[in-house]
Amino acid sequence: MSQDTLSYLKSRGFFQQCTDEETLRKMFAEKKVHLYAGFDPTNNSLHLGHLIPIMAMAHLQKRGHFPIALIGGGTALIGDPTGKVESRKILTLEQIQNNSAALKLQLEKFVVLDGKDGLLVNNYDWLKEINYLTFLRDIGRHFSVNRMLSFETYKERMKHGLSFLEFNYLLLQSYDFLELYKRYNCTLQVGGDDQWANMVSGAELIRRVEKSEGVECLTFPLILTSDGKKMGKTESGATFLSPELTSPYDFYQYWINVTDDDVIRFLKLYTFLDLEDIKQYEGLQYQELNVAKKRLAFEVTRIVHGEEEAVKAREGASAAFGGGDTIEFMPTTEIARKRIETGINIVDLVVECELAASKSEVRRLIAQGGCKINSEKVVDDKLVINLDYLTDKGIIVALGKKKIRRVNVQ
């Protein structure tokens, strides 16, 4: 590890801004840094947007530092207004606790959180004990309302209505940093660049309350694909890390289908491959880049879902798009034989196979020649699929160049 830690993070793309670059570089060089990133349990699964801070923590842990993964069981009761036009949906305490348990299991796949090399905490443990009057007197007095309203987060929300509930979020996240500093000597907060105001406010709170200058903040870029789309967002919604919400096959396909301009950048951000290993793919163009895309898809799927599922996803993609005969790992939709005997309209079948979110989308693609049954182009959206279309492989339904399902008739 001849390259210093901050330079290493920059070389992989994990750097947008920090409070003091030279101080942070020195911190990494001189001691084991206790750092944290927060994850609010507003859903029962993390998604691709969370992978950047998770991978950064994993890289830092491999370089000898101590990551603290904070689950926001307390702050989720309020909801972070950052990047939101409308208020978040209010969740019950039971929902949040169930989500927290699910996120804990996911985080432990990426980072060692055994208390020795890393730690998992939940801010509900200390926020639930807060006395409101004491909090206002001891913590609230350090925050300027005028300054808070100058932050982009609040300026945007003010256009649509900002509740007093949401206004408190910044104070609570800042308090988290203070609490982690006092409990675990946490001196660095990391996160997406949209969290900059919250993070800096926490560092300033520590300086005022603890009279300490030894705390810093580091943000990562908000990842947009080269065509300007938010990372992990598809027409059907977010790409989740849970196999129940996004199958390993669809997860694999997401990475196979990234744009050419994103491949090298994503290999650096979303895998543990050495930078020297990644260099072999630089300079590849057009069809040659498919090798790099397959490597990217396999590595990220392996990290998230394990080796076995990554192999299955790769084999399924090969069978679906590579002309292979193996159908074992091809994504499958089960349909009763009686329904096929009666006949199912092609539009309804495609939607049932979860290849499209709406019937109008299917009709549009059929009109454009983008739908196939058993490799034959569908030209009429009133086509009825029956037993005449059943082959020894089932019924193969394809939509566009990237989506395919095997209908298994039972």
QUIMO-V263610 format. One record per backbone hydrogen bond with DSSP energy under -0.5 kcal/mol. NH is the residue of the N-H (numbers start at 1). CO is the residue of the C=O. E is the energy in kcal/mol with one decimal. If there is no record, write none. Layout:
<<NH & CO & E> <NH & CO & E>>
This chain:
<<8 & 4 & -2.2> <9 & 5 & -2.5> <10 & 6 & -2.2> <11 & 7 & -2.4> <12 & 8 & -1.3> <13 & 9 & -0.7> <13 & 10 & -0.9> <14 & 9 & -2.7> <15 & 13 & -1.0> <16 & 219 & -2.5> <17 & 219 & -0.8> <19 & 217 & -1.8> <24 & 20 & -2.4> <25 & 21 & -2.5> <26 & 22 & -2.1> <27 & 23 & -2.4> <28 & 24 & -2.3> <29 & 25 & -1.4> <30 & 26 & -1.9> <31 & 27 & -1.7> <33 & 31 & -0.8> <35 & 33 & -0.7> <35 & 66 & -2.3> <36 & 188 & -2.2> <37 & 68 & -1.6> <39 & 70 & -2.8> <42 & 40 & -2.0> <48 & 239 & -1.9> <50 & 47 & -1.9> <51 & 47 & -0.6> <51 & 48 & -1.0> <52 & 48 & -0.5> <54 & 50 & -1.8> <55 & 51 & -3.2> <56 & 52 & -2.4> <57 & 53 & -2.3> <58 & 54 & -2.2> <59 & 55 & -2.6> <60 & 56 & -2.5> <61 & 57 & -2.5> <62 & 58 & -2.1> <63 & 59 & -1.0> <64 & 61 & -1.9> <65 & 60 & -2.3> <66 & 33 & -2.5> <67 & 65 & -0.7> <67 & 117 & -0.6> <68 & 35 & -2.4> <69 & 67 & -0.5> <69 & 119 & -2.8> <70 & 37 & -2.6> <70 & 68 & -0.7> <71 & 69 & -0.6> <71 & 121 & -3.1> <72 & 39 & -2.1> <72 & 70 & -0.6> <73 & 71 & -1.9> <76 & 72 & -2.2> <77 & 74 & -1.3> <78 & 75 & -1.6> <79 & 75 & -2.6> <84 & 81 & -2.2> <96 & 92 & -2.2> <97 & 93 & -2.4> <98 & 94 & -2.3> <99 & 95 & -2.6> <100 & 96 & -2.6> <101 & 97 & -1.9> <102 & 98 & -1.7> <103 & 99 & -2.6> <104 & 100 & -2.1> <105 & 101 & -1.5> <106 & 102 & -1.5> <107 & 103 & -2.8> <108 & 104 & -1.8> <109 & 106 & -1.5> <110 & 107 & -1.5> <111 & 107 & -2.0> <113 & 111 & -0.6> <115 & 118 & -3.3> <119 & 67 & -2.2> <121 & 69 & -2.3> <123 & 71 & -1.8> <125 & 122 & -1.9> <126 & 123 & -0.7> <127 & 123 & -2.8> <128 & 124 & -1.8> <129 & 126 & -0.8> <130 & 127 & -1.3> <132 & 130 & -0.6> <135 & 131 & -2.8> <136 & 132 & -2.5> <137 & 133 & -2.1> <138 & 134 & -3.0> <139 & 135 & -2.6> <140 & 135 & -2.1> <141 & 136 & -0.9> <142 & 139 & -2.0> <143 & 140 & -1.7> <145 & 143 & -0.6> <148 & 144 & -2.4> <149 & 145 & -2.5> <150 & 146 & -0.6> <150 & 147 & -1.0> <151 & 147 & -0.6> <151 & 148 & -1.3> <155 & 151 & -2.4> <156 & 152 & -2.2> <157 & 153 & -1.6> <158 & 154 & -2.4> <159 & 155 & -0.7> <159 & 156 & -0.7> <160 & 157 & -1.2> <161 & 157 & -1.4> <163 & 161 & -0.5> <167 & 163 & -1.8> <168 & 164 & -0.9> <168 & 165 & -0.9> <169 & 166 & -1.8> <172 & 168 & -2.1> <173 & 169 & -2.6> <174 & 170 & -2.2> <175 & 171 & -2.2> <176 & 172 & -1.9> <177 & 173 & -1.6> <178 & 174 & -1.9> <179 & 175 & -2.9> <180 & 176 & -2.8> <181 & 177 & -2.2> <182 & 178 & -2.3> <183 & 179 & -2.6> <184 & 180 & -2.5> <185 & 181 & -1.3> <186 & 180 & -1.4> <187 & 34 & -1.9> <187 & 185 & -0.6> <188 & 34 & -1.1> <189 & 216 & -1.7> <190 & 36 & -2.7> <191 & 218 & -1.3> <193 & 220 & -1.6> <195 & 192 & -2.1> <196 & 193 & -1.4> <199 & 195 & -2.6> <200 & 196 & -2.8> <201 & 197 & -1.9> <202 & 198 & -1.5> <203 & 199 & -2.0> <204 & 200 & -2.4> <205 & 201 & -2.0> <206 & 202 & -2.0> <207 & 203 & -1.9> <208 & 204 & -2.0> <209 & 205 & -2.9> <210 & 206 & -2.6> <211 & 207 & -0.6> <212 & 206 & -0.8> <216 & 187 & -2.7> <218 & 189 & -2.4> <219 & 17 & -2.9> <220 & 191 & -2.3> <221 & 13 & -0.5> <223 & 221 & -0.7> <224 & 222 & -0.5> <225 & 229 & -3.0> <228 & 225 & -2.5> <231 & 223 & -2.3> <233 & 230 & -2.0> <234 & 237 & -2.2> <237 & 234 & -1.6> <239 & 232 & -1.5> <240 & 238 & -0.7> <241 & 46 & -2.7> <242 & 46 & -0.5> <245 & 242 & -0.7> <246 & 242 & -2.6> <251 & 247 & -2.8> <252 & 248 & -2.6> <253 & 249 & -2.5> <254 & 250 & -1.8> <255 & 251 & -1.3> <256 & 252 & -2.0> <257 & 253 & -1.7> <258 & 255 & -1.3> <262 & 259 & -1.6> <263 & 259 & -0.7> <263 & 260 & -0.9> <266 & 262 & -2.6> <267 & 263 & -2.2> <268 & 264 & -1.6> <269 & 265 & -1.8> <270 & 266 & -3.0> <271 & 267 & -0.7> <278 & 274 & -2.1> <279 & 275 & -1.4> <280 & 276 & -0.5> <280 & 277 & -1.0> <281 & 278 & -2.0> <282 & 279 & -1.1> <284 & 281 & -1.6> <288 & 285 & -1.7> <289 & 286 & -1.4> <290 & 287 & -1.7> <291 & 288 & -1.3> <293 & 289 & -2.4> <294 & 290 & -2.3> <295 & 291 & -1.8> <296 & 292 & -2.7> <297 & 293 & -2.9> <298 & 294 & -2.4> <299 & 295 & -2.6> <300 & 296 & -2.5> <301 & 297 & -2.0> <302 & 298 & -2.5> <303 & 299 & -2.2> <304 & 300 & -2.3> <305 & 301 & -3.2> <306 & 301 & -0.6> <306 & 302 & -1.6> <310 & 306 & -1.9> <311 & 307 & -2.4> <312 & 308 & -2.2> <313 & 309 & -2.5> <314 & 310 & -2.3> <315 & 311 & -2.7> <316 & 312 & -2.7> <317 & 313 & -2.3> <318 & 314 & -2.1> <319 & 315 & -2.4> <320 & 316 & -2.2> <321 & 317 & -2.9> <322 & 317 & -0.6> <322 & 318 & -1.7> <324 & 318 & -1.4> <330 & 327 & -1.2> <333 & 406 & -2.5> <335 & 408 & -2.2> <339 & 336 & -0.7> <340 & 336 & -1.4> <341 & 337 & -2.6> <342 & 338 & -2.0> <343 & 339 & -2.0> <344 & 385 & -2.1> <346 & 383 & -2.8> <347 & 381 & -0.6> <349 & 345 & -2.4> <350 & 346 & -2.3> <351 & 347 & -1.9> <352 & 348 & -2.4> <353 & 349 & -1.9> <354 & 351 & -1.7> <355 & 350 & -2.0> <362 & 358 & -1.4> <363 & 359 & -2.6> <364 & 360 & -2.1> <365 & 361 & -2.1> <366 & 362 & -2.6> <367 & 363 & -2.3> <368 & 364 & -1.2> <369 & 366 & -1.6> <370 & 365 & -3.8> <372 & 398 & -2.6> <373 & 376 & -2.8> <374 & 396 & -3.2> <376 & 373 & -2.1> <378 & 371 & -2.8> <383 & 380 & -1.7> <385 & 344 & -3.1> <385 & 383 & -0.5> <386 & 384 & -0.6> <389 & 386 & -2.0> <390 & 387 & -1.4> <391 & 394 & -1.9> <394 & 391 & -1.7> <395 & 407 & -1.9> <396 & 394 & -0.5> <397 & 395 & -0.7> <397 & 405 & -3.1> <398 & 372 & -2.5> <398 & 396 & -0.5> <399 & 403 & -2.4> <400 & 370 & -4.1> <402 & 399 & -0.5> <403 & 399 & -1.4> <405 & 397 & -2.6> <406 & 331 & -2.5> <407 & 395 & -3.4> <407 & 405 & -0.6> <408 & 333 & -2.4> <408 & 406 & -0.7> <409 & 407 & -0.7> <410 & 335 & -2.2> <410 & 408 & -0.6>>
